Amino acid sequence: MNVLKRAFLYDTRKKGKSLTLFLLFVLITVFVTISFSVLSAIQAAATNLRETVGASFTLRGKPVEFNADKANFSVQFIPISQQDIDLIAGNTEIKAYNAQQSATAAASSFILPSGMPSGVISSNTSSAWNRNFTSGILTLAEGRHITTEDQHVALVSRELAEENELNIGDELSFKDPTAIVKIIGIYGSDASMEFDADTIFTDHSTYWALMESKAGTYSGQVDFFVTDPARLEIVMEQIKQDAPLQWEDYTLQMNTEEYDAIAYQLSTIGRLTTLLIVSAITVSIIVLLLILAMRIRGRVHEVGVLLAVGVAKGHVIAQFLIETAAILFLTFLFSCPVSYFVATQIGTFLRDMIGTVSIDLPAWRLFLQYGIEMLIVIAGVMIAAYPIFQLHPKEILSKMS
């Protein structure tokens, strides 16, 4: 009787043992597949979260002039030129920037929610990157954000729009000096946060017109947002070395509040997930090897008989390998659709818990996993069978008598 036939007969006749081994293989295979997929998804989600958190550093000019009287107090800062901004923004690890400067402007054709004659205007290169919006204090309720291409436009609060019955496309005018802006967006504020609803966000052309100042220079600050918050300090050091600015006139300040709030949680989740997977896989391998050892060593008498009738040791080992490999192959066929189904359910659960998460089961990773599993099983069979095949047929039979 050849090796293949003996292996087939054993697997089919010992249905209980074959089914037990099959279920064990399925459990381990599906668990390993899902574990690595979840780990990969969590790592990808962590990377995406780091990129969207908005860690940044701020460039400011140092104060050069103080003006104070009984009614007002003001500070003049060294201006920042557009050329200097472009030098820094040219770094490949900076994904966006927002120059900001603010001043007080007198309302002409509208009433501020506070009833005051003048309010704060905050000019921005890109209002979407203004910290009030990135932190969630403010949200865009209608319209769109201010971009670098805009001139003489504004975002107003919902309160200001309702007070003056204004809509997207309407105009506001300021006086002393005169400036007219078009409303392109309406923002709302978080009720739990205090924010001055008088604030009007504008572009820089409006600011320069109202302040009658030189275009292309910024008297406020510039926030530069990095792609990976974990490299923020490294990027800042690179910029100090590479950008030819008069650094004694400027300051750089890190803004990592939002990233710091999640950095510890992200690293903890990653470490715990990895630890759990490594521990579970280690236990699974140990249990698998023990089951294989018990399965083979329970057939000592059968091995002795086969060897006594002249069957070569290599053929007996080949039979054991084929028996186990056949069950493992069926496991792979069965576990593939099961893994995809379980991954879909877990992906839905994780999306509900932590947002955008994509659990993938790429074919290359499945083949790699199945190949490694096959090698582990082959090694387990060889290790379990080694002590038996060190004995002669008579020794085996005498031990069983």
Protein Blocks (a to p, Z undefined) as FASTA:
>chain_A
ZZklmmmmmmmmmmmlmmmmmmmmmmmmmmmmmmmmmmmmmmmmmmmmmmmnopacdddd
ddfbdcddfkbccdddddddfklmmmmmmpmkbgbdcdddddddddfkbccfklpabdcd
dddfblmlpmklmnomaccfbhcdddfkbghiadddfklmmmnopaehiacddehiaddd
ddfbdcdddfkbccdfkbccddfklmmmmnopaehiafbbcddddfblmlmmmmmmmmmm
mmccdfklpccdddfklmmmmmmmmmmmmmmmmmmmmmmmmmmmmmmmmmmmmmmmmmmm
mmmmmmmnopafklmmmmmmmmmmmmmmmmmmmmmmmmmmmmmmmmmmmmmmnopadddd
dfklmmmmmmmmmmmmmmmmmmmmmmmmmpcfklmmmmmZZ
